[in-house]
Amino acid sequence: MDYLELTSPSYQLRKIPPPANSLPQKNSFSGRHSLANHMLMVKWNTKDGWLSPSIVPFQNLSLNPATCVFHYAFECFEGMKAYKDKDGGIRLFRPDMNMARLNRSSKRIALPTLDEDAAIKLISELVKLDSRFIPQTRGYSLYLRPTMIGTQETLGVSAPSSALLFVIASPVGPYYPTGFKAISLEATDYAVRAWPGGVGDKKLGANYAPCIVPQTEAAKKGHQQNLWLFGEEEYVTEVGTMNLFVALKNKETRQNELITAPLDGTILEGVTRDSVLTLARERLGPRGWTISERKLTMSEIAQAADEGRMIEVFGAGTAAIVSPVRTISWKGRTVDCGLKENEEAGKVALEMKNWIEGIQYGDEKHSWRKVPNECSISLQNPMHGPRVSICSQFATSHNKVKGQWSQRMESWN
């Protein structure tokens, strides 16, 4: 499929009046249940390409029961967040990686690709419009869910001739509201999450539903997540929906080593994974750590624990940043993951969380932070003639909405 730019001759904004009720209290956030007022929508078809983007009041979608997404899983999505710093400034964290991954996912399932920079700017406008939903408190953020679906009405199996990109948002609180709580894993070998040549490295909805039953079975045994093993060698891949990191003393070199699985098609190319690896190489490397992307077997983990070489284990993902692991249940035994009885997180996990949060909330100036305050979208649509700017007309509408809401916004300090 040819690369398709997200282009528009104009930008549409439909505002809604300030809601009568106040925003949910910070301590009421137990999940993604409260949704922001607006959503971004962009339609696509093979004849016209991407049509005019619009930000509209949050609403239900109206889809024919024969729509292909319902039958053949033409769907992919992303998970990202917007944050407020101590001065109230809005920050996005590495949105370029999310949009690049969305393109890889959509291309794999015959959905259209988009211009990544333009998509980030459109999402930024949604974030600015609903910025009242971003709590100005450490640990809180606005979760963003870009989603692309095939919308052709057909029972035939073929590349969709129409699609929809939409973005919704929800304010969320800390993953661990009372502090870290180390989890227990079940090493799962009877079910396979991903395999080489498959789509486990893409963020498709179809990858998630099959994981629920194994997770439910693990929960019945007292475990919070699955540790997905692969092959006769029992390579460790992911933990639940997170990438896995193992810190241990290397048996040969005796050096501290931080290990995560390689990008071989059996794991998702996580944004947090890349962030942990980059920061580890920059900040742990000078301390003598070896940072490795290599295959690691469950037996190697057990051996490191038995020999006293295990330091710590943690998962890494958008929701929690890091999720410390206390034990792994494997073949009838419990493998200790290095934490002391009174510890809920190891030193590396704590440092990673603090470093990444410092960037997300503006304590540290870093190239990973994207500030959605400057609007300079200028898009080219071959269907509608010359290059046009959509910023000025949108800014006028946006400022009117912002003014109407100024008396109702809450600081959440």
Order of alpha helices (4+ residues) and beta strands (2+ residues): beta-beta-beta-beta-alpha-beta-beta-beta-alpha-alpha-beta-beta-beta-alpha-beta-beta-beta-beta-alpha-beta-alpha-beta-beta-beta-alpha-beta-beta-beta-alpha
